[in-house]
């Protein structure tokens, strides 16, 4: 296998007044809550979360593992 062969995409969540727009692939279009970014991501993807306080949404999905 080659290094990075399974590297996934980056998804973003932030509370900086941005205009959220799926699939949340930049800070400018970041999800306003973490769950939306997690829902857009899949295996080997990374969800990057900006500083701030986030509320757990009613549609939260709990994952165990990395």
C-alpha positions, 0 to 999 in steps of 0.5 A: 500500500502507498502512504495516504492511499486511504486518505479521506476528505476533510469536512468542517464544523464551525460557529463563525457566522459562515453560510453552511452549505453541504457537503461542508468541505471548507471553513467558509461552508462549514456546518454550524453543528458537528452532527451535520458534518459527521453525517456528510463524512464517511469512512477515512474522512476527517471532521475538523471542528472549530472552537466554540460551544456546540449543542447536541442535536436531537438527531445525534448519532453516537459512534464508538471507535476512531 
